[in-house]
Amino acid sequence: SGATESAVGEAPVRGGGDPPTAVTAAERRRLLLRVARGEGHPDNAVPSVVGGLVATALEQDTVRWVPLPLSPAVGIAYAAPPVEVRTDDARERLPAQIAHSDAAANGARLAVLLSGLANADGDRIAWGIVDHLHVPWRWAAVPRADDASAAALEAGAWGVTLSGSGSGLLAFSPRDRAAEVAGAMGDVFAGVPGHGPAWAFPLRRALVGAAVLSDPGRDVSGER
């Protein structure tokens, strides 16, 4: 579509102290298709290449993506117990059919969620983050997910959901509360037996995505 072409466009790739190297739309399309196929689905691969929050889909030989606004006032916390939830196993938990009303409700909640993320509106995020398509069935695969979610909300989170298929959780909160929210979830998950430690940390937004650097030691995450 025209919107997708405009979003892809020509963009600079930052590299050390050298002038930015232009990347054509055709080059970026090839890179996006390669990483989306290699990773398996574009919802993980495309943001890693382009940075920021995006909506994306893979249609045959074309990766469609559109950038979406994300307020800098929104904080994001991640936490996971020391257990693995395989994507294939999580998919097997999903029902073969869902109610039409659930599908319609999810579309409405997604629209409200995106508005909440764009405007750091906690009420919209809290309502919009509720999922009817996969979370109710996958949630139980994460040990103490209910306790971790409750701890996050107590620490100031607006809402909590699964990170992908699990076992990690994502919590959205005011930016200055993200570290506390992550720690609260991590304290809960620390009591889960498993292999290795629990994970818990606030996330930093990466607005650049993939970059080619002449100085490998330079960190460009967060730059425009």
Secondary structure, 3 states (H helix, E strand, C coil): CHHHHHHHCCEEEEECCEEEEEECHHHHHHHHHHHHHHHCCHHHHHHHHHCCEEEEEEECCEEEEEEECCCCCEEEEEEECCCCCCHHHHHHCCCCCCCHHHHHHHHHHHHHHHHHHHHCCHHHHHHHCCCCCCHHHHHHHCCCHHHHHHHHHHCCCCEEEECCCCCCEEEEEEHHHHHHHHHHHHHHHCCCCCCCCCEEEECCCCCCCCCCCCCCCCCCCCCC
